[in-house]
Amino acid sequence: MLPRNRLRFSHRTTNIPHRLTILEAGNKLRAWKRTCVYSLQLFFCRSSLLAGVCTCLDRGPHRCTGSVEDHRMELRRDPITQSWVVLGHREVSGDSAADCPFEPARLEKQPAILTWPAQGPWQVRVVPHPEPLYRIEGEAGRLAEGMYDKMGPVGAHEVVVETPQHDKKFSQLSDEEIERVLWAWASRIADLKKDTRFKYVALFKNQGTLAGEEWPHAHSEVTATIFVPRRVKYELHAASDWYRERERCVFCDIVRQEEKLGQRIVDVQGDYYALCPYASRVPYEMWLLHRRHNHIFEQPRPGSNRRQLAALLGRVLRRLEKFSPAFHLVVHTAPNTRSKKGELAGYWKTLADDFHWHIEILPIVETRSKSYSIKEVYFNAVLPEDAAAYLRSLDPNA
């Protein structure tokens, strides 16, 4: 565990002059006017199976001009699927080091939410997203439009810059460096959950053009929303139902069975397992789980060794990148139980016993695949047993 006294961050107003709130930082970063391209839409639309929320770009003649304030954004709810759709979001991109906003010289001039270490050259830095999906300031202002629901995009959207080196991939970081990034992920999730408005905090990483990455510089993103994404709701309901019927955690049962059979296990490090799910949605899908039960990613169990998780994550990604450089990675953790409205949800009553944090990795192996184009029934041409065997055969250090 990295020492807390070596960081500095805040997303609320403080009396310390050198710390900036997300609102202040966001106002500064919105001055950046960058070219808008097709990027995050792939994560939120093409792979809405991960997020349960979709973003739709304004494709009119003015979509790349004006400030965020001039560009109206709102969330609308689909009454059938219960999904929230972010409308009117514009996107930014930097294809080269010259365009990258995360080069150390540029980034050090921008306000930071978290910096590690606090003194000296930074190794991990968290900043507000230049064109956020959600904004910390304001009220949701939920309104009815006839039978439909809509509200303002209140929340938080941050970027975790995983290394100061522009040409270094996340998988190429040392185990110690990956552990720092995991620590930064956990720190931001925990801090954002202190805001009782937020019902869920998501951590995701899009790597590669096909995955919709916004910048080639190694980074991941954190979003806090005032709703629970649909995909997470499905998991919460399923886990709650399983526990009610069997008084066991379904994720723990999965780990035990996969450990016993061994067919779909890709790699193991200590108490952490990487496996191809029994019903993998896409070719070479992998999940990383802790063998011991814990529903909160940001609060490791006593005795947990996150360096082991870092080593395992680095190895499976290096295996994957030998044939699929593009992938989505999402951390699934428990919802924010500080949210008062969450107490009304039945699936939160046994949350600590029935849910189990895990990391999902979905590669993009094919440029065109039924797995991505048809959302209601997934089509996967590669059996997970075969996928696990192939992944095991690859040397992550070669």
C-alpha positions in Angstrom: 0.0 0.0 0.0 1.4 3.4 -0.9 1.5 6.0 1.8 -1.4 8.5 1.8 0.9 11.3 2.9 2.6 11.2 -0.5 -0.4 12.3 -2.5 -2.5 15.4 -2.9 -5.9 15.5 -4.3 -9.3 17.2 -3.9 -12.5 17.3 -5.9 -14.2 19.7 -3.5 -13.3 23.3 -2.5 -10.6 23.6 0.1 -8.9 26.5 1.8 -5.5 25.4 0.6 -4.6 27.7 -2.3 -2.5 25.2 -4.3 -5.3 22.6 -4.5 -7.9 23.2 -7.2 -11.4 21.8 -7.3 -12.7 19.9 -10.4 -14.8 22.9 -11.2 -11.8 25.2 -11.3 -9.7 22.7 -13.1 -12.4 22.0 -15.6 -12.9 25.6 -16.4 -9.2 25.9 -17.2 -9.1 22.7 -19.3 -12.2 23.7 -21.3 -10.0 26.3 -22.9 -8.4 23.5 -24.9 -9.9 23.4 -28.3 -9.0 20.1 -29.9 -10.1 18.3 -33.0 -13.2 16.1 -32.4 -13.0 12.5 -33.7 -14.7 9.2 -33.3 -13.3 7.8 -30.0 -15.2 7.3 -26.7 -18.4 6.6 -28.7 -16.9 3.1 -29.4 -16.7 2.4 -25.7 -20.1 3.7 -24.8 -22.0 2.6 -27.9 -20.1 -0.2 -29.6 -19.4 -1.8 -26.2 -22.4 -0.6 -24.2 -22.4 -4.1 -22.8 -19.6 -2.8 -20.5 -21.0 0.6 -19.5 -24.8 0.4 -19.8 -24.7 4.0 -20.9 -24.4 5.4 -24.5 -23.0 8.6 -25.8 -24.2 10.1 -29.1 -22.2 12.8 -30.8 -23.7 15.9 -32.4 -22.9 15.3 -36.0 -24.2 18.7 -37.2 -22.0 21.3 -38.9 -20.9 22.9 -35.6 -20.0 19.9 -33.6 -16.3 20.8 -33.4 -16.7 24.5 -32.5 -17.5 26.5 -29.4 -16.9 25.8 -25.7 -18.5 23.1 -23.6 -20.8 25.8 -22.1 -22.0 26.6 -25.7 -22.7 22.9 -26.4 -25.8 21.6 -24.7 -25.5 18.1 -23.2 -28.2 16.1 -21.5 -29.0 12.5 -20.4 -32.1 10.8 -21.6 -33.5 7.5 -20.3 -34.7 4.7 -22.5 -38.0 3.6 -20.9 -37.7 0.1 -22.3 -34.1 -0.8 -21.5 -33.6 1.7 -18.6 -30.4 2.8 -20.2 -29.2 6.4 -19.9 -27.9 8.0 -23.1 -25.5 11.0 -23.0 -26.5 13.3 -25.9 -24.5 16.1 -27.4 -21.0 15.1 -26.2 -18.1 16.2 -28.3 -14.8 14.4 -28.3 -11.1 15.2 -28.3 -8.1 13.4 -29.6 -4.3 13.6 -29.8 -2.7 11.2 -32.3 0.9 12.1 -31.7 3.2 13.2 -28.9 3.0 16.8 -30.3 -0.8 16.8 -29.8 -0.8 14.9 -26.6 -2.1 16.9 -23.6 -0.4 14.4 -21.2 3.2 15.1 -22.1 4.9 16.0 -18.8 5.8 19.6 -19.8 2.2 20.3 -20.7 0.6 18.3 -17.9 2.6 20.0 -15.2 1.1 23.3 -16.1 -2.5 21.9 -15.6 -4.3 21.5 -12.3 -4.1 18.0 -10.9 -6.6 16.1 -8.8 -4.0 13.6 -7.7 -0.3 13.4 -8.1 2.1 10.6 -7.1 4.6 11.3 -5.7 3.6 14.6 -4.2 7.1 16.0 -4.6 9.5 15.6 -7.5 8.8 14.2 -10.9 5.4 12.6 -11.1 4.8 9.0 -12.0 1.0 8.9 -11.9 -1.2 11.9 -12.3 -5.0 12.4 -12.4 -6.6 15.4 -14.1 -10.1 16.4 -15.1 -11.1 15.2 -18.6 -10.7 18.0 -21.2 -14.2 17.3 -22.6 -16.0 15.5 -19.8 -19.1 13.4 -20.2 -20.2 14.5 -16.8 -19.5 17.7 -14.8 -19.2 18.0 -11.0 -21.0 21.4 -10.8 -24.7 22.0 -11.0 -27.8 19.9 -10.2 -29.2 17.1 -12.2 -32.5 18.9 -12.7 -34.4 15.7 -13.6 -37.4 16.6 -15.8 -40.2 14.7 -17.4 -40.8 15.2 -21.1 -44.2 13.6 -21.4 -43.6 9.9 -20.6 -39.8 10.3 -20.9 -37.1 11.2 -18.3 -34.1 13.5 -18.8 -31.6 15.3 -16.7 -28.3 17.2 -16.8 -25.0 15.4 -17.1 -24.0 15.8 -13.4 -21.1 13.6 -12.3 -17.4 13.5 -12.6 -15.0 12.5 -15.4 -11.3 12.2 -14.8 -8.3 10.9 -16.7 -5.6 8.8 -14.9 -2.3 9.4 -16.7 -0.5 6.1 -16.0 3.0 7.1 -16.9 4.9 10.3 -18.0 6.4 8.3 -20.9 4.3 8.9 -24.1 5.4 5.7 -26.0 5.1 3.3 -23.1 2.1 1.0 -22.9 0.4 0.2 -19.6 1.4 -3.5 -20.1 5.0 -2.5 -20.4 5.1 -0.9 -17.0 6.9 -2.8 -14.2 4.8 -4.5 -11.5 5.6 -1.7 -9.1 4.4 0.9 -11.6 1.2 -1.0 -12.4 0.5 -1.3 -8.6 0.8 2.5 -8.4 -1.9 2.9 -11.1 -4.1 0.4 -9.3 -3.6 2.5 -6.1 -4.6 5.6 -8.0 -7.7 3.9 -9.4 -8.7 2.9 -5.9 -8.0 6.3 -4.4 -10.2 8.1 -6.9 -13.0 5.6 -6.6 -13.0 6.0 -2.8 -12.8 9.8 -2.9 -15.6 10.2 -5.4 -17.8 7.9 -3.4 -17.7 10.5 -0.6 -20.1 12.5 -2.7 -23.5 11.1 -1.8 -24.9 12.3 -5.1 -23.0 9.7 -7.0 -24.5 6.2 -7.1 -21.7 4.5 -9.1 -18.1 5.1 -9.9 -16.7 3.4 -12.9 -13.1 2.8 -13.9 -12.3 1.9 -17.5 -9.5 1.8 -20.0 -9.8 1.9 -23.8 -6.6 0.9 -25.6 -6.2 1.0 -29.4 -8.0 2.8 -32.2 -10.6 0.1 -32.5 -11.4 0.4 -28.8 -12.0 4.2 -29.2 -8.9 5.4 -27.3 -8.8 9.2 -27.2 -5.0 9.6 -26.9 -2.2 7.0 -27.5 -0.5 8.1 -24.2 -1.2 5.4 -21.6 -4.3 6.4 -19.6 -7.5 5.2 -18.1 -10.6 7.1 -17.1 -12.9 7.4 -14.0 -16.5 8.4 -14.2 -19.0 9.1 -11.3 -22.7 9.0 -12.2 -25.9 9.7 -10.3 -27.3 6.4 -11.7 -26.1 2.8 -11.7 -25.2 1.7 -15.3 -27.4 -1.0 -16.8 -24.7 -3.7 -17.1 -23.8 -3.3 -13.4 -27.5 -3.5 -12.5 -27.8 -6.8 -14.2 -24.8 -8.1 -12.2 -26.2 -6.8 -8.9 -29.6 -8.4 -9.5 -28.1 -11.7 -10.6 -25.7 -11.8 -7.6 -28.5 -10.9 -5.2 -30.8 -13.7 -6.7 -28.0 -16.3 -6.5 -27.3 -15.4 -2.8 -31.0 -15.4 -1.9 -31.3 -19.0 -3.3 -28.0 -20.4 -2.1 -26.5 -18.1 0.5 -23.3 -18.0 -1.5 -21.5 -15.5 -3.7 -21.8 -16.4 -7.4 -18.4 -15.0 -8.1 -16.8 -17.1 -5.4 -18.6 -20.1 -6.8 -17.2 -19.3 -10.3 -13.6 -19.0 -9.0 -13.9 -22.3 -7.1 -15.3 -24.2 -10.0 -12.8 -22.8 -12.5 -10.0 -23.5 -10.1 -11.2 -27.1 -9.8 -11.5 -27.7 -13.6 -8.6 -25.6 -14.7 -9.8 -25.5 -18.4 -10.5 -21.8 -18.5 -7.8 -20.5 -16.2 -5.3 -18.4 -18.0 -2.9 -17.4 -15.2 -2.7 -17.3 -11.4 -0.7 -15.0 -9.1 -1.1 -15.6 -5.4 -4.8 -15.4 -4.7 -5.6 -13.6 -7.9 -7.0 -15.6 -10.9 -7.3 -14.7 -14.6 -9.9 -16.8 -16.5 -12.0 -16.8 -19.6 -15.6 -16.8 -18.5 -17.7 -19.9 -19.2 -20.0 -17.9 -21.5 -17.5 -15.4 -22.9 -19.2 -12.7 -24.9 -16.3 -12.0 -27.2 -13.2 -13.9 -28.3 -10.5 -14.1 -25.5 -12.6 -12.2 -22.9 -10.9 -12.4 -19.5 -11.9 -11.7 -16.0 -9.5 -11.1 -13.0 -10.9 -12.0 -9.6 -9.5 -12.4 -6.1 -10.0 -15.8 -4.7 -11.2 -14.4 -1.3 -14.5 -12.6 -1.2 -14.5 -8.8 -1.3 -17.2 -6.5 -2.8 -15.2 -3.3 -2.8 -12.2 -2.9 -5.1 -11.0 0.3 -3.4 -10.8 -1.4 0.0 -8.5 -4.4 -0.3 -8.9 -7.1 2.3 -6.4 -7.2 5.1 -3.4 -9.2 3.9 -4.2 -8.7 0.2 -1.1 -8.1 -2.0 -2.0 -5.7 -4.8 1.5 -6.3 -6.3 0.3 -9.8 -7.2 -2.7 -8.3 -9.0 -0.4 -5.9 -10.8 1.9 -8.7 -11.9 -1.0 -10.8 -13.1 -2.7 -7.9 -15.0 0.6 -7.0 -16.7 1.1 -10.6 -17.8 -2.4 -11.2 -19.2 -2.3 -7.9 -21.1 1.1 -8.7 -22.7 -0.3 -12.1 -23.8 -3.3 -10.4 -25.2 -1.4 -7.7 -27.1 0.5 -10.3 -29.1 -2.7 -10.7 -31.3 -5.1 -8.0 -30.1 -3.6 -4.6 -29.3 -7.1 -3.1 -28.8 -9.2 -3.9 -25.8 -11.6 -2.5 -23.2 -10.8 -2.9 -19.5 -13.4 -2.2 -16.8 -13.2 -2.4 -13.1 -16.6 -3.6 -11.6 -16.9 -2.6 -7.9 -19.8 -2.2 -5.6 -22.1 0.9 -5.9 -21.9 3.8 -3.6 -23.8 2.8 -0.5 -23.6 6.3 0.9 -26.2 7.3 -1.6 -29.5 7.6 0.3 -31.6 6.6 -2.7 -29.6 3.4 -3.0 -31.2 2.2 0.2 -34.4 1.7 -1.7 -32.8 -0.8 -4.1 -33.4 -4.4 -3.0 -30.2 -5.7 -4.4 -28.2 -3.5 -2.0 -29.5 -5.3 1.1 -26.9 -8.2 0.9 -24.4 -6.3 -1.2 -21.4 -7.0 1.0 -22.1 -10.8 0.9 -23.3 -11.3 -2.7 -21.2 -9.0 -4.9 -17.5 -9.5 -5.7 -15.3 -6.9 -7.4 -13.6 -8.0 -10.6 -11.8 -6.7 -13.7 -13.3 -7.4 -17.1 -11.1 -7.3 -20.2 -12.8 -7.5 -23.6 -10.4 -7.6 -26.6 -11.3 -6.5 -30.1 -9.9 -9.2 -32.3 -12.0 -8.6 -35.4 -12.9 -5.3 -37.0 -16.4 -6.7 -37.8 -18.0 -9.1 -35.4 -21.5 -10.2 -34.4 -20.3 -10.1 -30.8 -20.2 -6.3 -31.0 -23.0 -5.6 -33.5 -25.8 -7.6 -31.9 -26.3 -6.7 -28.3 -29.1 -9.0 -27.2 -27.5 -12.3 -28.1 -23.7 -12.5 -28.1 -21.9 -14.5 -30.9 -18.4 -15.8 -30.1 -16.5 -18.0 -32.6 -13.9 -19.0 -30.1 -14.7 -21.4 -27.3 -13.4 -20.0 -23.9 -11.6 -23.3 -23.2 -9.7 -22.9 -26.5 -9.1 -19.2 -25.8 -7.6 -20.0 -22.3 -5.4 -22.7 -23.7 -4.1 -20.4 -26.4 -3.5 -17.6 -23.9 -1.7 -19.9 -21.6 0.6 -21.0 -24.4 1.8 -17.4 -25.0 4.9 -16.2 -23.2 4.1 -12.8 -21.7 7.8 -12.0 -21.4 8.9 -12.9 -24.9 
